[in-house]
């Protein structure tokens, strides 16, 4: 049994209980979630243990009718302060690329429900937020046209179902038609990715959702590695791509780049090992522990001459060669590294 099946089944049980205020029998619950009555009883017990107000009452000669406490979410504790509403509004703007998908629409529906309960004055506050607070990003992608594919992927993750995907690989400049075992979704920056085992390469890869040209659920199932963690897998990535062995990278930042690195924690491993500002020199030396440098190199190149790789030598050479090619693109020559 996949690890996602109990979650889906228990979620469907909660929905059934919510829709039957006066209770629903065990036989009907069993039919709705398509499993045995014994399993339903175990699931109901789990839901009670974790705190859901699930109970039963005996009617019709001892027959049990299961139900959920009515209006259990309607309490004086579920009152949002202006700060909390502000946070929700910001979250909606941050998830703007996911509008039109189950992720973005869920938050939008929650906000609309809150608005419906607000008095006119508070509702006016919500209306004014657009003119006083804005979340702006550099680039974004509209995922509303891929809601169907995202739903299929999400279901496959929960049920450990194998997918057949058509993927436009940027690195290989071709369309891959292969099987994929999805482990989890990652929303990074303004883009959505899926990490899992890609059959054609025989290893864990990261697929950008916007490059998917087709997603189909198969009858096959897979076993998600017990020790796999999205957080651990992406820990060595500067962005989303993680591969290879960890290496320590030391970079010298000067000028405005030094200020930028002082003010921002760009990676969880970032450590400032030397700051020369006190001595009058605007210089920062920072270290990073990364398992992949592709995205890191792109980031460094954005600083131009204000970021110089001190070690490892191989990375310094890669950056120098890239800068030489940049000079040639502008019709200029530059000295060899």
C-alpha positions in Angstrom: 0.0 0.0 0.0 1.4 3.4 -0.9 1.9 6.0 1.8 -0.6 8.3 0.2 -3.6 5.9 0.1 -4.5 6.2 3.8 -4.4 10.1 3.6 -6.7 10.1 0.6 -9.1 7.6 2.2 -9.3 9.5 5.5 -9.7 12.8 3.7 -12.7 11.3 1.8 -14.1 10.0 5.1 -14.0 13.5 6.5 -15.8 14.9 3.4 -18.5 12.3 3.7 -19.0 13.0 7.4 -19.1 16.8 6.7 -21.8 16.2 4.1 -24.0 14.1 6.4 -24.8 16.3 9.4 -27.1 13.7 10.9 -24.7 10.8 10.5 -23.9 8.1 8.0 -23.7 4.4 8.5 -20.6 2.3 8.3 -21.8 0.3 5.2 -22.3 3.5 3.2 -18.9 4.9 4.4 -17.2 1.7 3.3 -18.8 1.9 -0.2 -17.8 5.6 -0.6 -14.1 5.0 0.2 -14.1 1.5 -1.5 -12.5 -0.5 1.4 -13.6 -2.8 4.1 -15.7 -1.8 7.1 -12.9 -2.9 9.4 -10.5 -0.5 7.6 -13.1 2.3 7.9 -13.4 1.7 11.7 -9.6 1.9 12.0 -9.5 5.2 10.0 -12.3 6.7 12.1 -10.3 5.8 15.2 -7.2 7.5 13.8 -9.2 10.6 13.0 -10.5 10.7 16.6 -7.0 10.3 18.0 -5.5 13.2 16.0 -8.3 15.5 17.3 -11.1 15.5 14.7 -14.5 15.7 16.5 -15.7 12.4 15.0 -18.3 10.5 17.0 -21.3 8.2 16.5 -24.7 7.7 17.9 -26.7 4.5 18.0 -30.1 4.5 16.2 -32.3 1.9 14.5 -31.8 -0.9 17.0 -28.2 -0.2 17.8 -26.9 0.7 14.3 -24.1 3.3 14.5 -24.3 6.5 12.6 -21.0 8.4 12.4 -20.8 12.1 12.2 -18.6 15.1 12.8 -19.5 17.8 15.3 -21.5 20.5 13.5 -19.9 23.9 13.0 -16.7 22.8 14.8 -14.7 25.3 12.9 -17.1 28.1 13.8 -15.7 29.3 17.1 -14.4 32.6 18.5 -10.9 31.3 18.0 -11.3 31.4 14.2 -11.2 35.2 14.0 -8.6 36.7 11.8 -6.7 39.8 12.9 -5.7 42.5 10.4 -2.1 41.1 10.5 -3.3 37.6 9.7 -5.5 38.9 6.8 -2.6 40.8 5.5 -0.5 37.7 5.5 -3.2 35.8 3.6 -3.3 38.6 1.0 0.5 38.5 0.6 0.4 34.7 0.2 -2.2 35.0 -2.5 0.1 37.4 -4.5 3.1 35.1 -4.0 1.1 32.2 -5.3 -0.2 34.2 -8.3 1.6 32.0 -10.8 -0.5 29.0 -9.5 -3.9 30.8 -10.0 -6.2 28.6 -11.9 -4.8 25.5 -10.3 -5.8 23.6 -7.2 -3.1 25.2 -5.2 -3.8 28.8 -6.0 -7.6 28.4 -6.1 -7.7 26.9 -2.7 -6.2 30.0 -1.1 -8.4 32.3 -3.2 -11.6 30.4 -2.1 -10.5 30.7 1.5 -10.0 34.4 1.2 -13.4 34.8 -0.5 -15.1 32.9 2.3 -13.4 35.2 4.9 -14.6 38.3 2.9 -18.1 37.0 2.9 -18.1 37.0 6.7 -16.6 40.4 7.1 -18.5 43.6 7.9 -18.4 46.4 5.4 -15.6 48.3 7.1 -13.3 45.3 7.3 -14.2 44.4 3.7 -13.1 47.9 2.7 -9.7 47.2 4.3 -9.3 44.1 2.0 -10.2 46.2 -1.0 -7.6 48.9 -0.2 -4.8 46.4 0.2 -4.2 46.3 -3.6 -3.2 50.0 -3.6 -1.0 49.9 -0.5 0.8 46.5 -0.8 2.2 44.8 -3.9 4.3 41.7 -4.3 6.4 42.0 -7.5 8.5 39.3 -9.0 11.0 39.4 -11.9 9.4 36.6 -14.0 6.4 34.3 -13.7 4.6 31.5 -15.5 0.9 31.0 -15.8 0.0 27.5 -14.7 -3.8 27.8 -15.1 -3.6 25.9 -18.4 -1.8 23.0 -16.7 -4.2 22.5 -13.8 -5.3 19.0 -15.2 -1.7 17.9 -15.4 -0.8 19.2 -11.9 -3.8 17.4 -10.5 -2.7 14.1 -12.1 0.8 14.6 -10.8 -0.4 15.3 -7.3 -2.7 12.3 -7.3 0.2 10.1 -8.6 2.5 11.4 -5.8 -0.1 10.5 -3.1 -0.9 7.1 -4.6 2.6 6.2 -5.8 1.4 5.8 -9.3 3.8 5.7 -12.3 3.3 8.4 -14.9 4.1 8.5 -18.6 5.4 11.9 -19.5 6.4 13.8 -22.5 9.0 16.3 -21.4 10.8 19.0 -23.4 14.3 18.8 -22.0 16.3 22.0 -22.3 19.6 20.4 -21.6 19.2 17.7 -24.2 17.2 19.8 -26.7 14.7 17.0 -27.3 11.3 15.7 -26.2 11.6 12.7 -23.8 8.8 10.2 -23.8 9.4 8.1 -20.7 8.1 6.8 -17.4 8.4 8.9 -14.3 8.0 8.2 -10.5 6.9 11.5 -8.9 8.2 12.0 -5.4 7.0 15.5 -4.7 6.4 19.0 -6.0 8.6 22.1 -5.2 7.5 25.7 -5.8 10.7 27.6 -6.2 10.8 31.3 -7.0 7.8 31.5 -9.4 8.2 28.1 -11.0 6.8 24.7 -10.1 8.9 21.6 -10.3 8.4 17.9 -9.8 11.2 15.7 -8.4 11.2 12.0 -9.0 12.8 9.0 -10.7 13.1 9.4 -14.5 13.1 6.1 -16.2 15.1 7.1 -19.3 18.0 8.3 -17.1 17.6 5.7 -14.4 18.0 8.3 -11.6 16.2 11.0 -9.7 15.7 14.1 -11.8 13.9 17.5 -11.5 11.3 18.3 -14.1 10.0 21.8 -14.7 6.2 21.6 -14.9 6.0 24.2 -17.6 8.0 22.0 -20.0 5.7 19.0 -19.7 3.9 18.4 -23.0 1.8 15.4 -21.7 1.1 13.5 -18.5 -0.7 10.2 -18.3 -1.5 8.0 -15.3 -0.5 4.4 -15.7 -1.7 1.3 -13.8 1.8 0.8 -12.5 2.9 1.7 -9.0 6.3 2.4 -7.5 7.9 2.3 -4.0 9.1 5.7 -2.9 12.5 5.4 -1.2 11.9 5.4 2.6 14.9 7.7 3.1 14.0 10.3 0.4 13.3 13.8 1.5 12.6 16.8 -0.7 14.4 19.1 1.7 17.4 16.9 1.9 17.5 16.3 -1.8 17.5 20.0 -2.6 19.8 21.1 0.3 22.9 21.1 -1.8 21.3 23.0 -4.7 21.7 26.8 -5.0 18.3 26.8 -6.7 16.5 23.6 -7.6 19.1 21.4 -9.3 21.0 19.1 -7.0 23.5 16.5 -8.3 27.1 15.4 -7.6 29.3 15.6 -4.6 29.4 18.5 -2.1 32.2 21.0 -2.5 33.2 24.0 -0.5 33.2 27.2 -2.7 34.9 30.4 -1.6 34.0 33.7 -3.3 35.4 37.2 -2.8 32.7 39.9 -3.2 33.5 43.7 -3.4 31.6 46.9 -3.8 27.8 46.6 -4.2 28.1 42.8 -4.4 29.6 42.8 -0.9 26.7 44.8 0.4 24.3 42.5 -1.2 25.8 39.4 0.4 25.9 41.0 3.8 22.2 41.8 3.5 20.9 38.6 2.1 21.3 35.0 3.1 21.3 33.5 -0.4 21.8 29.8 0.7 21.4 27.9 3.9 25.1 27.1 3.8 26.3 30.7 3.2 28.9 31.7 5.7 30.8 35.0 5.8 34.3 34.0 6.8 35.8 37.4 6.4 34.4 40.9 6.3 36.9 43.7 5.6 34.4 46.6 6.0 35.8 47.5 9.5 39.3 47.9 8.0 38.0 50.3 5.4 37.9 47.9 2.5 34.5 47.0 1.1 35.1 43.3 0.8 33.4 40.1 1.9 34.6 36.6 1.6 31.9 34.0 1.8 31.8 30.2 1.7 29.1 27.9 0.2 28.6 24.1 0.4 26.9 23.0 -2.8 26.5 19.7 -4.7 25.8 21.5 -8.0 27.2 24.8 -9.4 25.1 25.3 -12.5 22.7 27.8 -11.0 25.4 29.2 -8.7 27.5 30.1 -11.7 24.6 32.0 -13.3 24.1 33.9 -10.1 27.8 34.8 -9.7 28.0 36.1 -13.3 25.3 38.6 -12.4 27.7 40.3 -10.1 30.3 40.7 -12.9 33.7 41.8 -11.8 32.5 42.3 -8.2 32.5 38.5 -7.5 35.7 36.5 -7.9 35.9 32.7 -7.1 38.8 32.0 -4.9 38.3 28.2 -4.8 37.9 25.6 -6.3 40.1 26.4 -9.2 37.9 24.5 -11.6 34.9 26.7 -10.9 37.1 29.9 -11.2 38.2 28.6 -14.7 34.6 28.0 -15.8 33.6 31.5 -14.8 36.7 33.0 -16.6 36.0 31.1 -19.8 32.3 32.2 -19.7 33.4 35.9 -19.4 35.8 35.4 -22.3 33.0 34.1 -24.4 30.9 37.1 -23.3 33.6 39.5 -24.5 33.6 37.7 -27.9 29.9 38.0 -28.2 30.4 41.8 -27.9 33.1 41.7 -30.5 35.8 42.4 -27.9 38.9 40.5 -26.9 39.9 39.9 -23.4 43.0 38.5 -21.8 43.2 34.8 -21.1 42.4 33.7 -17.6 
